[in-house]
Amino acid sequence: METSLQRRSERQIPLLPFGQGRNDKQQHLWAAGSATIGAAVWAGTAVAARAGIARMGSVELIFLFAPLVVVPLGMALGRAISGWGWCEGAASRLQPLGAALAVIAMWLPPGRNAGLAALGWMLVCVLLAGGGVVELIRASWLDAGGGARATIAIAKIDLTVGGAWLVASRLGMRPMGIQEPIGLLTAVHFHFAGFTTATIAAATLLFAEKRGQQLWLKRVVALIVGLPYLVAAGFLISPALKMGAALMFSASVAALALLLRDGGRRAHDATARVLLQVASAAVFAGMVLSGAYAVADFVGSDVLTIPQMARTHGILNAVGFCLLGLLGWLVEGARTEGASEHGPEGL
């Protein structure tokens, strides 16, 4: 049974190092504004697609949700966990332009012009990956907080892989004989299953470290950051490898969902508690669908098609998990930092 002294001690520990200075607070406001404007642009694009004005399907719309909404929020959360360098600062300034060019790339038919527009988003991804490489060299997995920082570093590198596949998809290229929509789905995979999931995992790991509960979670997070590459390799090497890696990844994220739910229950902010627990439920359901699709795809069944997965798993993962999970940790980080400035009695 927890004593009141233990509970008060936990409340005195900020989750994330928010608000370390004026520039940090301005960055969080910028991220919120960028994501809000991006959400409005995404909604307008979805309406245009529905009306037949824009020739986009569910996969294209899910991808655009990343540069317009999810990535700026993930950048803000990543800064709170691992800090900020020149590369990340440049990426932050270019993110709105890069996201706008990603939208244009999706509006245009595949070809030279669409590929050139996609390069604008690729530049943002490369800058973030540069910062990730530097952070990965500095971070130690065994140090306090090192696991979270290393995870954020790998998350940034994931974006470059996703950005490269976006460029290839919009140019109409078929690298290694991979046909569409698999090329674009790979871009989606590394933006959501790679960058965003790893970022949320890093925040969850940091929260657990504050409570001394990180030991086995580190193993789960290590699988989460590594398995997206194994899943992608499965498309080239072996259907059995693809199915096995997809099932392992689904199981790892399902385990993260349970820990995210626990973190949500223990969060200080009421809004964060709701956001994190809903995100946990959404990703758990999404991973059940992902595992079922991996098996169905391996045996050649069409019980779950790619369009069906985009409308179900895609929405659960992009909106239910990625958006709400990022918002939950951002809100909780801001709340605990504000409370620490006023002392534990402010809680």
ROTOR-866213 format. One record per residue (C-alpha): residue number from 1; x, y, z; residue in three letters. Coordinates in Angstrom, 3 decimals, decimal comma. Example, Ala and Ser with C-alpha at 12.3 -4.5 7.8 and 13.67 -1.06 7.14 Angstrom:
! ROTOR-866213
 pos       px       py       pz code
   1   12,300   -4,500    7,800  ala
   2   13,670   -1,060    7,140  ser
! end
This chain:
! ROTOR-866213
 pos       px       py       pz code
   1    0,000    0,000    0,000  met
   2    1,334    3,432   -0,928  glu
   3    1,776    5,905    1,873  thr
   4    0,809    9,557    1,540  ser
   5    4,520   10,427    1,719  leu
   6    5,261    8,146   -1,267  gln
   7    2,426    9,651   -3,271  arg
   8    3,616   13,180   -2,511  arg
   9    7,182   12,236   -3,459  ser
  10    5,975   10,959   -6,844  glu
  11    4,046   14,163   -7,447  arg
  12    7,156   16,248   -6,891  gln
  13    8,996   14,624   -9,822  ile
  14    8,305   16,313  -13,170  pro
  15    7,691   13,867  -16,002  leu
  16    9,535   15,798  -18,697  leu
  17   11,869   18,810  -18,605  pro
  18    9,349   21,281  -20,035  phe
  19    9,607   24,999  -19,552  gly
  20   13,359   25,213  -19,066  gln
  21   13,310   28,612  -20,707  gly
  22   11,386   31,055  -22,799  arg
  23   12,519   29,453  -26,057  asn
  24   11,208   26,039  -24,957  asp
  25    7,783   27,457  -24,155  lys
  26    7,707   29,287  -27,476  gln
  27    8,603   26,041  -29,232  gln
  28    5,722   24,184  -27,587  his
  29    3,323   26,966  -28,583  leu
  30    4,699   26,839  -32,129  trp
  31    4,195   23,061  -32,287  ala
  32    0,609   23,369  -31,049  ala
  33   -0,126   26,097  -33,588  gly
  34    1,501   24,200  -36,446  ser
  35   -0,391   21,013  -35,612  ala
  36   -3,699   22,911  -35,318  thr
  37   -3,261   24,586  -38,700  ile
  38   -2,119   21,256  -40,117  gly
  39   -5,245   19,552  -38,814  ala
  40   -7,394   22,168  -40,558  ala
  41   -5,480   21,651  -43,822  val
  42   -5,804   17,879  -43,458  trp
  43   -9,554   18,117  -42,852  ala
  44   -9,972   20,313  -45,935  gly
  45   -7,928   17,890  -48,012  thr
  46  -10,030   14,964  -46,765  ala
  47  -13,228   16,802  -47,762  val
  48  -11,744   17,557  -51,184  ala
  49  -10,833   13,893  -51,611  ala
  50  -14,315   12,829  -50,562  arg
  51  -15,839   15,236  -53,072  ala
  52  -13,616   13,917  -55,844  gly
  53  -11,696   17,188  -56,193  ile
  54   -8,460   15,579  -55,029  ala
  55   -7,600   12,102  -56,258  arg
  56   -6,509   10,654  -52,945  met
  57   -7,397    7,457  -51,154  gly
  58   -7,290    6,461  -47,496  ser
  59   -3,570    5,628  -47,562  val
  60   -2,626    9,042  -48,969  glu
  61   -4,755   10,835  -46,380  leu
  62   -3,323    8,821  -43,508  ile
  63    0,186    9,639  -44,654  phe
  64   -0,552   13,388  -44,796  leu
  65   -1,742   13,266  -41,195  phe
  66    1,910   12,702  -40,228  ala
  67    3,671   15,794  -41,668  pro
  68    0,671   18,042  -41,008  leu
  69   -0,243   17,042  -37,449  val
  70    1,731   14,242  -35,825  val
  71    5,332   15,146  -36,643  val
  72    5,259   18,709  -35,197  pro
  73    3,805   17,327  -31,961  leu
  74    6,393   14,533  -31,938  gly
  75    9,159   17,076  -32,466  met
  76    7,969   19,037  -29,421  ala
  77    7,835   15,907  -27,272  leu
  78   11,248   14,813  -28,539  gly
  79   12,715   18,195  -27,622  arg
  80   11,318   17,860  -24,103  ala
  81   13,018   14,488  -23,715  ile
  82   16,378   14,879  -25,452  ser
  83   16,919   18,559  -26,118  gly
  84   17,434   20,472  -29,341  trp
  85   20,304   21,011  -31,738  gly
  86   20,923   23,059  -34,868  trp
  87   19,512   20,371  -37,166  cys
  88   16,268   20,076  -35,202  glu
  89   15,944   23,865  -35,075  gly
  90   16,278   24,098  -38,855  ala
  91   13,800   21,248  -39,310  ala
  92   11,339   23,015  -37,012  ser
  93   11,495   26,199  -39,084  arg
  94   11,069   24,289  -42,356  leu
  95    8,368   21,876  -41,151  gln
  96    5,335   23,963  -42,269  pro
  97    6,807   24,427  -45,754  leu
  98    7,795   20,774  -45,963  gly
  99    4,306   19,664  -44,916  ala
 100    2,732   21,970  -47,504  ala
 101    4,966   20,478  -50,192  leu
 102    3,958   16,975  -49,059  ala
 103    0,320   17,940  -49,626  val
 104    1,164   19,256  -53,103  ile
 105    3,050   16,034  -53,854  ala
 106   -0,073   14,059  -53,029  met
 107   -2,320   16,314  -55,128  trp
 108   -0,115   15,888  -58,201  leu
 109   -0,073   12,640  -60,184  pro
 110    3,045   10,488  -59,702  pro
 111    5,941   11,816  -61,710  gly
 112    8,768   14,326  -61,745  arg
 113    6,841   17,293  -60,299  asn
 114    5,297   15,234  -57,496  ala
 115    8,701   13,785  -56,648  gly
 116   10,321   17,231  -56,525  leu
 117    7,582   18,456  -54,169  ala
 118    8,090   15,406  -51,943  ala
 119   11,779   16,334  -51,657  leu
 120   10,672   19,331  -49,576  gly
 121    9,372   17,020  -46,862  trp
 122   12,393   14,751  -47,293  met
 123   14,648   17,705  -46,377  leu
 124   12,840   18,120  -43,043  val
 125   13,263   14,405  -42,379  cys
 126   16,985   14,489  -43,221  val
 127   17,587   17,418  -40,862  leu
 128   15,838   15,625  -38,011  leu
 129   17,797   12,460  -38,745  ala
 130   21,039   14,447  -38,590  gly
 131   20,144   15,554  -35,093  gly
 132   19,197   11,970  -34,284  gly
 133   22,608   10,643  -35,337  val
 134   24,356   13,181  -33,105  val
 135   22,087   12,302  -30,174  glu
 136   22,553    8,569  -30,741  leu
 137   26,325    8,994  -30,493  ile
 138   25,980   10,925  -27,232  arg
 139   23,253    8,862  -25,555  ala
 140   23,979    5,766  -23,505  ser
 141   21,213    3,195  -23,214  trp
 142   22,350    2,285  -19,703  leu
 143   22,482    5,809  -18,247  asp
 144   19,493    7,329  -16,475  ala
 145   17,273    8,714  -19,220  gly
 146   19,681    7,395  -21,865  gly
 147   17,226    4,810  -23,137  gly
 148   14,606    7,475  -23,783  ala
 149   17,106    9,761  -25,530  arg
 150   18,442    6,939  -27,699  ala
 151   14,879    5,992  -28,619  thr
 152   14,130    9,571  -29,687  ile
 153   17,311    9,572  -31,774  ala
 154   16,253    6,420  -33,625  ile
 155   12,750    7,847  -34,076  ala
 156   14,245   10,833  -35,927  lys
 157   16,250    8,526  -38,178  ile
 158   13,054    6,588  -38,989  asp
 159   11,651    9,722  -40,624  leu
 160   14,400    9,730  -43,244  thr
 161   13,495    6,194  -44,297  val
 162    9,842    7,214  -44,516  gly
 163   10,704   10,396  -46,423  gly
 164   12,823    8,486  -48,942  ala
 165    9,973    6,089  -49,650  trp
 166    7,612    9,025  -50,098  leu
 167    9,897   10,518  -52,756  val
 168   10,197    7,162  -54,529  ala
 169    6,421    6,695  -54,423  ser
 170    5,636   10,152  -55,825  arg
 171    8,281    9,808  -58,548  leu
 172    6,539    6,608  -59,637  gly
 173    9,628    4,528  -58,921  met
 174    9,434    0,828  -58,073  arg
 175   12,549    0,162  -55,946  pro
 176   13,441   -3,536  -55,833  met
 177   10,254   -4,274  -57,772  gly
 178    7,948   -3,117  -54,956  ile
 179    4,611   -1,979  -56,361  gln
 180    2,195    0,608  -55,053  glu
 181    0,597    1,030  -52,614  pro
 182    3,372   -0,845  -50,766  ile
 183    5,882    1,941  -51,397  gly
 184    3,618    4,599  -49,914  leu
 185    2,604    2,245  -47,107  leu
 186    6,291    1,920  -46,213  thr
 187    6,448    5,712  -45,883  ala
 188    3,371    5,552  -43,644  val
 189    4,941    2,713  -41,655  his
 190    8,111    4,638  -40,774  phe
 191    6,240    7,837  -39,903  his
 192    3,759    6,180  -37,554  phe
 193    5,078    2,756  -36,488  ala
 194    8,604    4,182  -36,542  gly
 195    8,873    7,842  -35,531  phe
 196    5,660    8,400  -33,587  thr
 197    5,419    5,067  -31,793  thr
 198    9,072    5,302  -30,741  ala
 199    8,528    8,858  -29,459  thr
 200    5,546    7,817  -27,347  ile
 201    7,524    4,792  -26,129  ala
 202   10,389    7,101  -25,088  ala
 203    8,038    9,278  -23,019  ala
 204    6,490    6,188  -21,426  thr
 205    9,966    4,832  -20,629  leu
 206   11,006    8,125  -19,041  leu
 207    7,849    8,119  -16,912  phe
 208    8,603    4,554  -15,797  ala
 209   12,211    5,457  -14,982  glu
 210   10,964    8,172  -12,628  lys
 211    9,122    5,424  -10,761  arg
 212   11,908    2,835  -10,919  gly
 213    9,893    0,536  -13,208  gln
 214   11,915    0,685  -16,428  gln
 215   13,774   -2,646  -16,409  leu
 216   11,608   -4,813  -18,630  trp
 217   10,091   -1,824  -20,423  leu
 218   13,544   -1,112  -21,907  lys
 219   13,396   -4,498  -23,630  arg
 220    9,943   -3,726  -25,037  val
 221   11,117   -0,336  -26,301  val
 222   14,201   -1,922  -27,901  ala
 223   11,878   -4,225  -29,874  leu
 224    9,623   -1,330  -30,834  ile
 225   12,484    0,697  -32,320  val
 226   14,087   -2,251  -34,116  gly
 227   11,207   -4,305  -35,460  leu
 228    9,864   -1,771  -38,011  pro
 229   13,067   -2,354  -39,992  tyr
 230   12,618   -6,114  -39,770  leu
 231    9,018   -5,809  -40,967  val
 232   10,182   -3,734  -43,945  ala
 233   12,930   -6,258  -44,694  ala
 234   10,332   -9,009  -44,717  gly
 235    8,771   -7,492  -47,848  phe
 236   12,048   -8,129  -49,666  leu
 237   13,339  -11,309  -48,068  ile
 238   10,557  -13,623  -47,004  ser
 239    6,781  -13,609  -46,392  pro
 240    7,394  -15,723  -43,283  ala
 241    9,833  -13,130  -41,942  leu
 242    7,348  -10,368  -42,698  lys
 243    4,570  -12,168  -40,820  met
 244    6,779  -13,090  -37,863  gly
 245    8,214   -9,570  -37,510  ala
 246    4,755   -8,012  -37,835  ala
 247    3,366  -10,290  -35,113  leu
 248    6,308   -9,515  -32,817  met
 249    5,902   -5,804  -33,414  phe
 250    2,166   -5,993  -32,742  ser
 251    2,828   -7,857  -29,493  ala
 252    5,472   -5,323  -28,435  ser
 253    3,187   -2,353  -29,065  val
 254    0,353   -4,166  -27,265  ala
 255    2,680   -4,488  -24,259  ala
 256    3,443   -0,775  -24,569  leu
 257   -0,304   -0,126  -24,578  ala
 258   -0,640   -1,791  -21,185  leu
 259    2,191    0,340  -19,788  leu
 260    0,715    3,447  -21,384  leu
 261   -2,579    2,693  -19,673  arg
 262   -0,778    2,367  -16,342  asp
 263    1,029    5,647  -16,979  gly
 264   -2,270    7,263  -17,905  gly
 265   -3,869    6,139  -14,660  arg
 266   -0,976    7,636  -12,678  arg
 267   -0,720   10,919  -14,632  ala
 268   -1,222   14,100  -12,641  his
 269   -3,316   15,968  -15,199  asp
 270   -6,931   14,852  -15,640  ala
 271   -6,907   15,558  -19,381  thr
 272   -3,667   13,635  -19,801  ala
 273   -5,151   10,662  -17,952  arg
 274   -8,055   10,500  -20,408  val
 275   -5,885   11,014  -23,500  leu
 276   -3,320    8,380  -22,544  leu
 277   -5,860    5,745  -21,570  gln
 278   -7,871    6,251  -24,763  val
 279   -4,629    6,070  -26,760  ala
 280   -3,792    2,817  -24,991  ser
 281   -7,140    1,260  -25,881  ala
 282   -6,928    2,449  -29,493  ala
 283   -3,467    1,027  -30,147  val
 284   -4,296   -2,268  -28,460  phe
 285   -7,274   -2,696  -30,798  ala
 286   -5,154   -1,555  -33,735  gly
 287   -2,443   -4,112  -32,985  met
 288   -5,019   -6,912  -32,851  val
 289   -6,060   -5,903  -36,370  leu
 290   -2,425   -5,628  -37,445  ser
 291   -1,648   -9,132  -36,211  gly
 292   -4,748  -10,530  -37,915  ala
 293   -3,771   -8,848  -41,189  tyr
 294   -0,230  -10,237  -41,012  ala
 295   -1,558  -13,775  -40,718  val
 296   -4,240  -13,255  -43,397  ala
 297   -1,669  -11,803  -45,791  asp
 298    0,678  -14,743  -45,213  phe
 299   -1,967  -17,367  -45,960  val
 300   -3,305  -15,435  -48,957  gly
 301   -6,697  -14,582  -47,461  ser
 302   -8,514  -11,390  -48,451  asp
 303  -10,573  -11,235  -45,266  val
 304   -8,692   -7,992  -44,492  leu
 305   -7,674   -5,828  -47,455  thr
 306   -5,348   -2,833  -47,507  ile
 307   -8,238   -0,335  -47,948  pro
 308  -10,059   -1,955  -45,016  gln
 309   -6,919   -1,772  -42,870  met
 310   -6,432    1,886  -43,803  ala
 311   -9,968    2,715  -42,655  arg
 312   -9,728    0,734  -39,413  thr
 313   -6,181    0,081  -38,228  his
 314   -4,962    3,266  -39,906  gly
 315   -7,455    5,528  -38,122  ile
 316   -6,998    3,773  -34,776  leu
 317   -3,238    4,101  -35,012  asn
 318   -2,905    7,601  -36,503  ala
 319   -5,628    9,407  -34,578  val
 320   -6,462    7,175  -31,626  gly
 321   -2,908    6,281  -30,628  phe
 322   -0,386    8,635  -32,220  cys
 323   -2,286   11,909  -31,898  leu
 324   -3,807   11,258  -28,475  leu
 325   -0,650    9,615  -27,110  gly
 326    1,536   12,575  -28,083  leu
 327   -1,002   15,071  -26,748  leu
 328   -1,322   13,119  -23,506  gly
 329    2,392   13,202  -22,714  trp
 330    2,711   16,830  -23,821  leu
 331   -0,161   17,877  -21,558  val
 332    1,203   15,848  -18,647  glu
 333    4,694   17,253  -19,105  gly
 334    3,390   20,804  -19,100  ala
 335    1,264   20,130  -16,008  arg
 336    4,034   18,553  -13,937  thr
 337    6,487   21,305  -14,860  glu
 338    3,959   23,965  -13,900  gly
 339    3,323   22,177  -10,615  ala
 340    7,042   21,941   -9,850  ser
 341    7,373   25,705  -10,244  glu
 342    4,758   26,183   -7,506  his
 343    5,852   23,318   -5,276  gly
 344    3,988   20,068   -4,496  pro
 345    1,189   21,892   -2,740  glu
 346    0,190   23,330   -6,111  gly
 347   -1,031   19,880   -7,115  leu
! end
